[in-house]
Amino acid sequence: KFTCPATAEGRCSNVPLICPPECPLRKPKKNRRNKGCYIDCNTCEATCKFRRANCEGYGSICYDPRFVGGDGVMFYFHGATGSDFALVTDDDFQINAHFIGTRPQGRTRDFTWIQALSVMFDTHNLVLAAKRVSKWDDKVDSLIVRWDGENIEIPTDGEAEWRITVDGDREVIVERTDDTNSVRVTITGLVEMDVKVTSIGVEENRVHKYQIPSDDVFAHLETQFKFKNLSDSVDGVLGQTYKSGYVSPVKVGVAMPMMGGEGYFKTPSLVSPLCKRCRFNGKTTKSELGAISMVV
């Protein structure tokens, strides 16, 4: 049972909601197989949902890498191996991504994947990254989480979460949504994101002809974002698709609709707020060097 808090708008204020019998728990122990109870105090509903990224849903980034924008249009953005790009940049925060990849002989561009994300707001940054591993084992945790340059451990028992309150009232919560390699991140008032570490499988490598080396499975992130209070000036590879009146430049209907703009959104590092169209005026902190050395 959950009672929605009172709000100025009045919608759902003090409305009691009961989780469906199919999903009685908000945090089921086996998230991969069991849905969790999702409370929505905007619509006054309690529904059952898997607590992981939906690669077909709005705000998702999966595969090599394939985006689904805030406008629902799917596109690919390949970036460049070893480079960093602003995915979302707004007045209050910015999310950058670090790209890894490979270029098989005879190809004119890289195959790329997102290996790390950095969420910057105020003077803080939260980094989530996939470890470089030579052999994939889903029972081994390959996710790195850093807060302001320091590694943090996410508990595996109890609430299975790490949380901190910063700047008076903003909460940062990282909670496991599976035993390993899967978390949900909440930064109140800014963003909620489901993040999963995955790898390139043998069959996937064969079908797509990635030609990845035998000593690296190119562990990378699959992510889905839900944003709070975006301004209409939001920008970035993904962020621009949330602007009102945005018209996608990609060719809808082709097998791989491509989004350009690498030159507009390239940043000097994973935790740098600087690019040609970046809007966030965050301060560089001492954690920058630590975050960079972790993923490069």
N, C-alpha and C positions, 0 to 999 in steps of 0.2 A: 504494500500500500504506500501511496505517496500523495501528499497534498501540495498542489502548486502554490507557490508563494504569492502573496498579495502584490499587485503591481499597479502603477498609476493608470495604465490603460484599462484595467479591470477585467480583461479577458482571462478566463481560467483562474482568476484570483480565488484562492482557498478552495478550489475544486479538488475533491478527493478522487484519485485514480487508482485502479486495481489492476495489477499485472494479469494477463491472460493465463489460464492454467497450463497452456503449452510452453510458457516461458516464465515461470514464477520468480526467477532470479535476475537481478540486473547484471551480475557478474557470474555466469555459470563457470564451473571449473574447467569444463571441456569446451572451450569456445569454438573450436573447429567444427564440432558436431552438434552443439546445442546453441540455439538462439538465446539472446539476452532480452530482457524487458527494457524497452525504450520508452521513456516518458517524454511526451511533447506537450509542454505547457503553452504552446502557441495554438495548438488545435484541440487541446484537452483530450488527448488520446494516449493510451498505453498499447504499444504494438510489439510484436516479436521481430527482431532483426539479428542477423549475424553481425558480430562486432569485428568486422574486418573490411578492408578496402574492397569496393565494388569497381572493378576495372572497366565496367560499362557505364558507370554513373557519372554525374556531373562532378567536375573538379578532380577527376582521377588521372594518374600518370602511371603507366605500366609498360612493360615490355621494352622496346628499343628506340626511344621511349615514345609511347603513344599517349596523347592527351585527349581528354574530353573536356571542352571548355564550359564556362558558365552559361554559354548560349546553346549547349548541347551538341555543338559541332565537333567531330573527331578530327584530329590532325596529328602529324608527326613533326617533331623538332629534334634535329640530330646534334646540334651544338658542335662540339669538338672534343676529342680525347684529351683529358688532363686539364680542361678548362671549366670555368665557373660562370653561371648565368643567373640573372634575377628572374625567378619564376613569378613572384608577386612583389610589387613595390608600391607602398601607399604612404600616406603621411605618418602613420603610427607604427608601421612595422614593415619588414622585408623578409622574403624567403628566397634564399639562393640555393642552387644545386651544383654539385660537383659531378662532372661527367667522366666516366671511364669508357674505354672501347678498344677496338682493334680494326686494322685495315688489311684484309686479305690481299694477297698479291693480285694485281690486275684491276682492283677497284679504285674509283676516284674519290670515295668518301669513306669515313669511318662508320662502322657499326658502333653505336654508343648506348650506354645505360647510365642511370643515375645512381651513384654510389653513396652520396651523402647529401643531407639537407641541413641548412642553418636557418633558424628562425631568429631574427634580430628585432628587438623592441626596447625602447628606452635605452639603457646602457647594458642590456643583457643579451646573451645569445645561447640558444639551445641547439646543439648539434646532434643529429642522428646519422649513423653511418654503418655500412656493411663492412665487416672485416674481409680482408683478402684471404681466401681459403683455396687450397688446392684440390680438396675433395669434399663434396657436400654431404652433410649429415644433418637432417632437419631436427634431430634430437639435441644437437649442440647449438648453443646460443651464439650467433654470429653478428649480433647487433651491439654497436657501441653507442652509448648515450653520454654526452658531455654537457655540463651546465657551467657557463662562464669559465670555460677552459679546464674544468676538473671532471674526471670520469665519475659517473654515478652508477650505483648498482640498483637495479629494480628488483625488489623482493619477489620471491616466487611463491610465498605462502601468505596467509591472511588476506588482506585486501589486495596484495600483489601490486602495490603502487608506490611511487615516490612523488612527494608533493612539497611545494614551497610557496609561501606567500611573499610577494615582493611589492615594493612601492606602496605599501599601505593595505591594499585590498585585492590586488591581482593575483590569482592563483595559477600556478603552473603544475600540471598533474601529468605524470607518465605512468600509465597502468598497463599491465600485461593483458593481452587478449588471447594468449595461448601460452603454453608452457615455455616456449622459446620463440624467438624471431618475430614476434608480433606484438605491437603496442598501440594504444590509443593515447594521443597527446591532446591535452586541453590547455589552452592559454585563455583565460576568461576575458571576454570582450573582444578577442582578436580572431582566434582560429581553433578548430578542432580537426585533428588529422589522424587517420588510421594508417599505420606504417607496417609493412611486412618485408622481411629480408628473404629473398629467394635467389635461385641460381639458374644458370643455363644448363639444361639437361642434355644428355647425350643425343637423344632423338631430336630435340629442338636445334641443337648445333648442326646436326646432319641435314635436317630439312631446310634450314635457312642459310646453310653454307657459311656460318660465321667463322669457321676455322680457328676457334679459340685454342690456345695452347693447352698441353696436357697437364700443366701445373697450376691452372687457374680456372675456376668455374665462373668467374666474373659475377660474384655475389653482388646483388643490387637491390634497390628498394622499389616496392609497389606501394603507391600512396593514393589516398583520397582525401581531399580537403573540403571542409565546410567553414566558410568565412563569416565573421560577424562584423557588422558596421563598416563595410567597405565604403570609401568615398567614391564619387563618380570620376575621380582623377586617377583611380587605381591603374597600374600599368604592369608590365612584365609579360613574359611569354604566355603564362596562363592568366595572370591578373587582368590583362586588357580585355579578355573575353567576358568580363563581368560588368563592363561599362554599359550604361543604358544607351541604346541606339547603335551598339557595336555591330558592324557588318564584317564577317570573316572574309579575309582575302584568299583563303585556301579554295582549291577546286574541289567542290563537293561532288562525290560520285566516283572519283578515281580511286584506285586501289590504295594508294598512299598519298593522301593530300598533305602537302608539305607547307609548314609555316617557316618563313624566313625571320630576319630580324636579329641574327647573331650579333651584328655590330652594335645594335642599340642596347642589348641586354647583357653583354659580356662584362664581368666584373673582375677586378684584379685578384681576388681571392674568394674563398668560400664565405668569409665573414666580412667582406667589404661592402659597404652600402653604395659604392660608386659605379655608375654606368651612365650612358648618354641619356637614358630616359628614366633613371631612378629618381624616386621622390622622397625616400626615407632619409632623414637627416640624423641618423644615429651616430653615436660617438664610438670611435675605435677604442677598444679596451685592451688590457694586457692579455686577455684570453685569445687574442687573434693568432699569435704565433703558435700557441698550443693547438688550436683547431686546425690550422693549416698543416702542421707537421703530422697530424694524425691521419690525414687522408691523402697526402701527396707522396 
